[in-house]
Amino acid sequence: MRINTFQILGLFILLIGLGNYSFGQNIQLFEEGNKLYDEGDFGGAVDKYEAILKTGEESAELYYNLGNAHYKLNNVAPSIYYYEKALQLNPNDSEIQNNITFAQNMTIDAIDNIPEVGLKKLLSNLTALFPTDGWALLTSVFAVLFTLIFIFYYLSGSTAKKRTFFVGSGIFISLAVVCFLFAFHSHNLERIDKPAIVFASESQVKSEPNPRGTLSFTLHAGTKVQILDTINNWNKIKLSDGKTGWMKAEDMKPL
């Protein structure tokens, strides 16, 4: 069957129309959710916001409002989960950071953070200056500058200019290499970063990935963990204080 130009154009217009219709529907749902929230119907607001998520749409504002609604309902795990989702999209938002602190105060588990010190802390702080894409962009910029300066060095007939361009090209290639290493390190951190929120009201963490394992400790709803490994329906988790163990995958929700 042949498809002519008019059929392709019609299909394109239809897809645009459907996209605009879906976008308009989501805006209406968001506004309805906000209205229900203002009226104190937090459960109704959650339903509206989650209806937007089902369409594949997401935003920091949507997750933030979902976190607020669940917080009002005293749903500890969902409130922290959605605040964390909002932070992933907008990590520098002070309101999200403040609200997640309030929500974390409702959790039962008191887990200390192991502070980073020395070179490890310095490396973490420097890496956090830009996201992975930012470091990659800087790498490309410095690589282009190196190429241009090196061309000037190659074409220049003056010894003094050659020396200047040579030094300049060395600086830019060094900066490109440094930014590449930071981009690589940032990418690795993102790759191994697999956070999850405990949703079970109480979950036993075992020494082995099976029910016969020795009980290591118990976690409760709202606690944030890192997933290190998965075997069958068990996840090996790590807490911010360094403790590890095996926990049922169904008891947590990955971010």
N, C-alpha and C positions, 0 to 999 in steps of 0.2 A: 504493500500500500504506500503510495506516495503522499508526502505531506507538502503542500505548497506554502508559499511565503505568508499568505493571509491566515492560514491555519496556525502557523508558528506565532505570528503576531497576536492572534486571538488568544492562544494559550498563554503567551507572555503577559498580556493584559489581564487575563483571568487570574494568574498567579499573583500579580501585583494587587489586584482587587481583594483576593482572599487574604493576602498579607495585611493589607490596610484594615480589613474587617476584623481580623484577629487582634491587631494592635489596638483598634478602637474598643473592642470587647474587653481587653485586658485593662485599659484605662478606666473603663466603667466599673469593672470588678474592683480595681484598686480604690477608686473613690467610694464605692459602696462599702468596702471593707473599712476604710477610714471613718466613714459615717457611723458604722456599727460600733467601732472602737470608741468613738467619742460618746456614743450613747450608752456605753458600758456593756454592750453585747460582745464580749471578747471571743466567745466561741463562734459566733456568727462571723466575726472579722477573720478568724482563722480559716473558716471555710472559704471565704472569698479569696483570701490571699493564696491558699493552697490550690484553688481552681486556676489561678494564674500560673503557678508552677507546673501544673499538669499540661499546660500548652507549650512548655519548654522555655518559657520566659523567666529570666531571673535578673535581679539587681540588688545592690546593697540596701537600697531603701525598702524593697520588698522583704528581704530577709530580716532587716532591722524591725520592721513593723510586726512581722511574725514573731520575732523574739519578744517584743513588748507585749503582744497579746497573750502569749504563753506565760510570760512572767506574771501578768495580772491573774492568770488562772492557776498560779502556783505550780505550773508544769516545769519542774526544774530542768530536766534533760532537754526537752524541746527548746526551751528559751535559750539555754547555753548553746545548743546546736545551731540555732538560726543566727544568734549573735556572732558565733564563730564563722558561719558562712558569710555574713555581712563583712566581717573583718578581712576575709580572704579577698573580697572584691574592693574593699576600701580600708586598708590597714592603718591609715593615719587619722581616721575619724575619731575624735575625742568622745563624742556622745556614745558611739558604739563601745568604745573601750570602757567608759564609765558604767554603762548599763551591764556589760558582761561581768564587771566586778561585783555589782549588786547581786546578779544572778548566782555567781559563784559562792556568795556568802550563804546561799540557801543549801549548798551541798553538805553532806555529812562528812565526807572524807577530807581530812586535813593533810595535805601532801606538800612537803617542802620542795623548793626548787634548788637544784645544785647550781650555784653561781659559777659562771665562767671566769677564769682569771688569766692574767698574763697574755701571751701571744694568741691563745685561742680566743680570748675575749676581743682582742684587737682585730683579729681576722674576721670574726663574726660581725663586729661593728662596721668594718670597711665593706664587707660583702653586702651588708644590709643597706648601704648607701643607695644602691640601684637594684632594680629587679634584674633577672637574667637577661631579658630583652634589652634593658638599658646598657648593661655591660657589653652585650653583643654589638649594639649600635655604636658605642664608643670604640670598640675594636675596629669596626669597619671604617669609622671616620679617621682614626689615626693611621690605619693601613693606607687609606687613600692619600692622606697628607704625606705619608712616607713616600709613596710612589711618585707624587708630584715633585717633592723636594729632590728625590733621587734623580728624576729626569732633568731637573734644573742643574743638578750637580754634574750629570753626564754631559749636558750640552754647554755648560759654562766653559769659557776659555780662560778666565782669570783664576789664578792660583788662590787668591784670597777668597773669592766667591766659592770656589770649589771646597775650600776648607769649611766655610760657613755652612754651605749646603750639606756637606758630609756630616757635620756635627748635628745639624737639624734633622737629617734623615735618621741618624742614630737615636736621637731623642724620641722621634715619632714611632720608630719601630719598637723601641723599648716600651713605650706607653701602650702600643697595640698588643704586645706580648703580655704585659701586666693585666690589661683589661680582659684579654682572652682567658687568662688563668682565673680571674675573678668570675667571669661568665661560666667557665667550666665548673668551678667550685660551687657557684650558686645553683647551677643545673643539677649537680649531684645532691645538694641539700634538698632541693625540691623533689628529686626522684625518690629519696629515702624517707621523705617527710610524709607519713601516712597517719594523720591524726584521726581519732574517733572519739565519740562521746558515749559513755555508758548510759543505756536507756533502761536496763533492768533495775527494779527497785533495790535489788541486792544480787550480787553475782560473786560466786566463788572463783578465786584465781588459784589454779592448780600448778603443781611442780612439773606435771607432764600433760600432754594433750589428750587426756582421757579421764573419765569419771573416777578411776581408781587412783589417780595421782594424789599426792599429799596436798592438803590445803595450805597454801602459802599465805594468803590474806584475802580479805573480802572488800569488794568495792560497791559503791552505791550510785544511784542515778545522778548524772551531771558531771561525773569525773571525766577528765580528758586523759586519754592514753595515746600512746604511739604503737601502731601495729608493726611488728618486726618480721613476722613470718606467719604463714597459714598452713595448717595441716588438717585436711578434711573440714570439719565444722568448728575447728579450734583456731584461735588467733594467739600468737605469742605477743604479749604487750609489755610495754615499758612505761613506767611512771616518771614524772619529772624529778623524783628523788633517786632514780636509778634502779628501783625495784623492778623485777621482771617476773613473768609467769604466764600460764596458759589460761585462756578464758574463752567461753563459748562465743562464737561469732554472732549468734542471734541476740546476745545481750548488749551489743553495741551497734552504733551507727556511724560508719565512716564519713568523714567530712569531704 
